[in-house]
Amino acid sequence: MTGVFDQALLRRRFGRAAPGYAAVARLQQEAESRLLEQLDGLAGAPSTVLDVGCGPGRATAAMARRWPGARVVGLDLALPMLHQARRARGWLRRLPVVCADACRLPLPDASVDLLFSSLCLQWLDDPGAGLAEFARVLRPGGTLLASSFGPGTLTELRQAWAAADDRGHVSEFVPMAALGGALLAQGFGDPVLDRDLFVLDYPDLDGLLRDLRAIGANNARSDRPRGLAGKDAWRRMRAAYAGLVDGAGRWPASYEVIYLRALAPEPGRPRRSAGGEIATVPVGAIRRRPGR
């Protein structure tokens, strides 16, 4: 059965983006920094930390510096990202890394104290299955810190393409309510969800499209249109997007970032599966929309 996203395409795109990813992933780094700030609320130092979807290892290295006595491991689907991550802490202290699927973690049950995952969940065909796997590898009472893009991401681009044709040109992401429901279904305790709405400004549409390609985040839907869009469709899309440009000539690109924090299920806590219940940017270039 075909999934929501073309996972092989995502692996290739993120692999190609790896060498220059850190230089262009402004919004991703801002969201990652906000998630890292939540580490201050942890009760004690974890002994084992897993960074799922670690990319070039910026957060992995930060956690390794924060807890020098802990085993901090970076995991990613794209091997070239892991080549970057291994060097993120410096040449003399290489980070341990694993190339694997977030829904099939090659770790034993109850082996991780802290699972950190910044902007990875949205690329899974079933984020609920990813959270089930996170629950499996976390020790009872361990901490999950994760973030995901929400459906308010790239709304301008989606709206502009909708004015051009009825084909799926922009990736769709899971809303906050569904992520919260998935946490509860997997037995996570004390779940806290929050979100930020950001706007990145571009001098033109081409700049936005270049950035999406540079970080490997352009359309990866399995049902995406194959081949190039026609000239008329591109013209209609550009004209529709131009209608959203403000008086300063800024082309906006909105991003909804959803943050999740929860405690891993205690032994025997009910969880739900398909079969029923079971037990056991330069920051200055980013504008934050008012309201939460």
C-alpha positions in Angstrom: 0.0 0.0 0.0 1.3 3.4 -0.9 1.9 5.7 2.1 1.1 9.4 2.4 4.7 10.4 1.6 7.3 8.9 -0.8 9.8 7.8 1.8 12.5 6.9 -0.7 12.2 10.4 -2.2 12.4 12.0 1.2 15.6 10.0 1.9 17.2 11.1 -1.3 16.2 14.7 -1.0 17.4 15.1 2.6 20.6 13.3 1.6 21.2 15.7 -1.2 20.4 18.6 1.1 22.8 17.5 3.9 26.0 19.5 3.0 24.2 22.9 2.9 21.2 22.2 5.2 22.5 24.1 8.2 23.1 27.2 6.2 19.5 27.5 5.0 17.3 25.8 7.6 16.5 29.0 9.5 13.0 28.1 10.7 14.0 24.5 11.5 16.9 25.8 13.7 14.6 28.2 15.5 12.0 25.5 16.2 14.8 23.2 17.4 16.2 25.9 19.7 12.7 26.4 21.3 12.4 22.6 21.8 15.9 22.5 23.4 14.8 25.2 25.8 12.4 22.7 27.3 15.3 20.6 28.5 15.6 23.1 31.4 12.4 21.6 32.9 13.8 18.0 33.2 14.1 16.7 36.7 17.5 15.1 36.3 20.2 14.2 33.9 19.3 11.3 31.5 21.7 8.5 30.9 20.6 7.7 27.4 19.3 10.2 24.9 18.0 9.5 21.4 17.6 12.3 18.8 15.2 11.0 16.2 15.4 12.8 12.8 18.6 14.5 14.0 19.6 15.9 10.6 23.1 17.4 10.7 23.3 16.9 14.5 22.9 20.4 15.8 20.6 19.4 18.7 22.4 16.1 19.2 25.7 17.9 19.8 24.0 20.4 22.1 22.6 17.6 24.3 26.0 15.8 24.3 27.6 19.0 25.6 24.9 19.5 28.2 25.2 16.0 29.6 28.8 14.8 28.9 28.3 11.7 30.9 25.2 10.6 28.9 25.1 8.4 25.8 23.5 10.7 23.2 22.7 9.1 19.9 21.6 10.7 16.6 19.2 8.8 14.3 18.1 9.8 10.8 16.7 8.3 7.6 19.3 10.0 5.4 22.9 8.7 5.7 24.5 11.9 4.4 22.8 13.8 7.2 24.5 11.4 9.6 27.9 12.1 8.1 27.3 15.7 9.0 26.0 14.8 12.5 29.0 12.7 13.4 31.2 15.8 13.1 28.8 18.1 14.8 30.7 17.8 18.2 34.1 18.2 16.7 36.7 15.9 15.0 38.0 14.5 18.3 34.6 13.5 19.8 32.5 11.9 17.1 28.8 11.5 17.9 27.3 8.0 17.7 24.7 7.8 14.9 22.2 5.3 13.5 20.6 5.2 10.1 17.1 4.0 10.5 13.3 4.6 10.1 11.6 6.5 12.9 8.8 3.9 12.9 11.3 1.0 13.2 13.8 2.0 15.8 16.6 -0.5 16.2 16.7 -0.2 20.0 15.4 -2.5 22.8 12.3 -1.8 24.7 12.6 0.7 27.6 16.2 1.6 26.7 16.0 5.4 26.4 15.5 8.1 29.1 14.9 11.1 26.8 13.6 10.9 23.2 14.1 14.2 21.4 12.7 14.7 17.9 12.5 18.1 16.2 10.4 18.4 13.0 10.5 14.7 12.1 7.0 13.5 12.9 5.3 15.3 10.1 7.2 13.3 7.5 5.9 9.9 8.8 3.1 8.3 7.0 1.5 7.7 10.3 2.7 9.9 13.2 0.7 7.8 15.6 2.8 4.7 14.6 5.9 6.8 15.2 4.7 7.8 18.7 4.0 4.1 19.4 7.6 3.3 18.6 8.8 6.2 20.8 6.7 4.8 23.6 8.2 1.4 23.1 11.9 2.5 23.4 11.3 5.0 26.3 11.8 3.8 29.8 8.6 4.1 32.0 8.4 7.7 33.1 11.0 8.8 30.5 10.5 12.1 28.6 9.4 12.7 25.1 10.1 16.1 23.6 9.0 16.4 20.0 7.8 18.9 17.4 6.0 18.7 14.1 4.8 21.0 11.3 1.1 21.5 11.5 -1.5 22.2 8.7 -0.9 25.9 9.0 2.5 25.4 7.2 2.9 26.9 3.8 -0.7 27.9 3.6 0.1 30.7 1.1 1.8 28.3 -1.3 -1.1 25.8 -0.9 -3.7 28.6 -1.5 -1.8 29.8 -4.6 -1.6 26.4 -6.1 -5.2 25.8 -5.4 -6.0 28.8 -7.6 -3.9 27.3 -10.4 -5.2 23.7 -10.5 -6.7 20.9 -8.3 -3.5 18.8 -8.1 -1.7 18.2 -4.8 1.4 20.4 -5.0 2.0 21.0 -1.3 2.6 18.5 1.6 -0.2 18.1 4.1 0.5 17.8 7.8 -1.4 16.5 10.9 -3.2 18.9 13.2 -2.5 19.4 16.9 -5.7 17.7 18.0 -4.7 14.5 16.1 -1.2 14.5 17.6 -2.6 15.0 21.1 -5.0 12.1 20.5 -2.2 9.9 19.3 -0.2 10.7 22.5 -3.2 9.6 24.7 -3.8 6.5 22.5 -0.2 5.4 23.2 -0.6 5.9 27.0 1.7 8.9 27.4 1.2 10.7 30.6 0.9 14.5 31.4 0.9 15.5 27.7 1.4 19.2 27.0 1.0 20.6 23.5 1.7 24.1 22.3 2.3 25.8 19.0 4.0 28.7 17.3 3.0 30.4 14.1 5.9 31.9 12.2 6.2 33.8 9.0 9.3 33.9 6.9 9.6 36.8 4.5 11.1 36.4 1.0 11.9 39.1 -1.6 10.3 36.9 -4.3 8.7 33.6 -4.8 11.8 32.0 -6.3 13.6 32.5 -3.1 11.0 30.5 -1.2 11.1 27.7 -3.7 14.9 27.6 -3.7 14.9 27.3 0.1 12.4 24.4 0.1 14.5 22.6 -2.5 17.7 23.3 -0.5 16.4 21.7 2.7 14.7 18.8 0.9 11.3 19.9 2.0 9.5 20.5 -1.3 6.5 18.3 -2.1 6.9 14.7 -1.2 3.3 13.5 -1.3 2.9 10.1 -2.9 0.1 11.5 -5.0 2.1 14.5 -6.1 1.9 15.5 -9.8 4.6 13.8 -11.9 6.5 15.9 -14.3 6.6 19.7 -14.6 3.5 21.8 -14.1 2.5 23.6 -17.3 3.4 27.3 -17.9 -0.2 28.4 -17.5 -0.5 26.7 -14.1 2.7 28.3 -12.9 1.5 31.7 -14.2 -1.8 31.3 -12.3 0.0 30.2 -9.1 2.5 33.1 -9.2 -0.4 35.6 -9.8 -2.4 34.2 -6.9 0.7 34.3 -4.6 1.5 37.9 -5.7 -1.9 38.9 -4.3 -0.6 38.0 -0.8 2.5 40.2 -1.0 2.5 43.1 1.5 3.2 46.7 0.9 6.9 46.2 1.7 7.1 43.7 -1.2 7.5 40.7 1.2 6.4 37.3 0.0 5.2 35.5 3.2 5.6 31.8 4.0 3.8 30.7 7.1 4.8 27.8 9.3 2.9 26.2 12.1 5.1 24.4 14.6 3.5 22.1 17.2 5.4 21.1 20.3 4.7 17.9 22.3 5.9 17.0 25.7 4.9 13.9 27.6 6.0 11.2 30.0 6.4 7.6 28.7 3.7 5.1 29.7 4.1 3.3 33.0 4.0 -0.5 32.9 0.5 -1.8 32.4 -0.9 1.5 31.2 -3.5 0.8 28.4 -2.5 1.8 24.9 -4.5 1.5 21.8 -3.4 -0.2 18.6 -5.1 -1.0 15.3 -6.5 -4.2 16.9 -7.8 -2.5 20.1 -6.3 -1.8 23.5 -3.0 -3.2 24.6 -1.1 -2.9 27.9 2.2 -2.1 28.4 17.0 31.6 9.9 18.8 34.3 11.2 16.1 34.7 13.8 15.7 38.3 12.9 14.3 37.2 9.5 11.5 35.3 11.2 8.3 37.0 12.2 6.2 35.4 14.9 2.5 35.8 14.5 0.6 37.1 17.6 -1.5 34.7 19.5 -1.0 31.1 20.4 
